[in-house]
Amino acid sequence: MQCLVYKSSRRPDTFVYVAHADALKRLPPELQQGLGALIEVLQFELTAERKLAREDARRVLDNIASIGFHVQFPPASHIFLPDPTP
């Protein structure tokens, strides 16, 4: 499957994988708003056997087939949460 990858302009290290640019219209409005503008960064042939840096290719393919897109969030170690103590 031809795969397009877009990066979020608002959330560092967050990417959206789709098979066609039109699939971006399927993103829920809240997700679209949170990601901001999406900038295409990569196109490649995605197969179940392909090695991806931070995702399982089968999971990406399954998500694209079932919901039309896959979102790759940064690893939990890179998410900075506010300190709950005042």
KAVENPE-V221733 format. One record per residue. N is the residue number from 1. PHI is phi in radians with two decimals (* if undefined). OMEGA is omega as a letter, one per 40 degrees, with the letter a starting at -180 (999 if undefined). NEAR is the number of other ideal C-beta (glycine too) atoms within 8 Angstrom. Layout:
N_PHI_OMEGA_NEAR ; N_PHI_OMEGA_NEAR
//
This chain:
1_*_i_8 ; 2_-1.24_a_8 ; 3_-2.18_i_13 ; 4_-1.92_i_12 ; 5_-2.13_i_12 ; 6_-2.09_i_12 ; 7_-1.80_i_9 ; 8_-1.37_i_12 ; 9_-1.44_a_8 ; 10_-1.88_a_7 ; 11_-2.08_a_10 ; 12_-1.03_i_6 ; 13_1.02_i_8 ; 14_-2.07_a_12 ; 15_-2.32_i_11 ; 16_-2.06_i_15 ; 17_-1.82_i_15 ; 18_-2.50_i_14 ; 19_-1.53_a_9 ; 20_-2.51_a_6 ; 21_-1.00_i_7 ; 22_-1.07_a_5 ; 23_-1.15_i_11 ; 24_-1.08_i_12 ; 25_-1.19_a_5 ; 26_-1.47_i_7 ; 27_-1.11_i_10 ; 28_-1.03_a_5 ; 29_-0.94_a_6 ; 30_-1.12_i_6 ; 31_-1.20_i_9 ; 32_-0.99_a_9 ; 33_-1.12_a_7 ; 34_-1.16_a_8 ; 35_-1.44_a_14 ; 36_1.29_i_9 ; 37_-1.12_i_6 ; 38_-1.84_a_11 ; 39_-2.03_a_7 ; 40_-1.15_a_9 ; 41_-2.12_a_7 ; 42_-2.82_i_6 ; 43_-2.31_i_7 ; 44_-2.77_i_7 ; 45_-1.50_a_7 ; 46_-1.78_i_11 ; 47_-2.18_a_7 ; 48_-1.10_a_6 ; 49_-1.52_a_5 ; 50_-1.18_i_8 ; 51_-1.56_i_5 ; 52_-1.96_a_8 ; 53_-1.06_a_4 ; 54_-2.21_a_5 ; 55_-2.28_i_10 ; 56_-1.55_a_6 ; 57_-1.01_i_13 ; 58_-1.10_i_7 ; 59_-1.14_i_9 ; 60_-1.07_i_14 ; 61_-1.06_i_11 ; 62_-1.08_a_8 ; 63_-1.15_i_11 ; 64_-1.11_a_16 ; 65_-1.19_a_5 ; 66_-1.53_a_6 ; 67_-2.08_i_6 ; 68_1.69_a_8 ; 69_-2.79_i_13 ; 70_-2.41_i_11 ; 71_-1.89_i_9 ; 72_-1.83_i_9 ; 73_-1.59_i_7 ; 74_-1.14_i_9 ; 75_-1.02_a_7 ; 76_-0.97_a_5 ; 77_-1.19_i_4 ; 78_-1.78_i_8 ; 79_-1.62_a_8 ; 80_-1.69_i_4 ; 81_-1.79_i_4 ; 82_-1.13_i_4 ; 83_-1.23_a_4 ; 84_-1.28_i_3 ; 85_-1.59_a_3 ; 86_-1.28_999_1
//
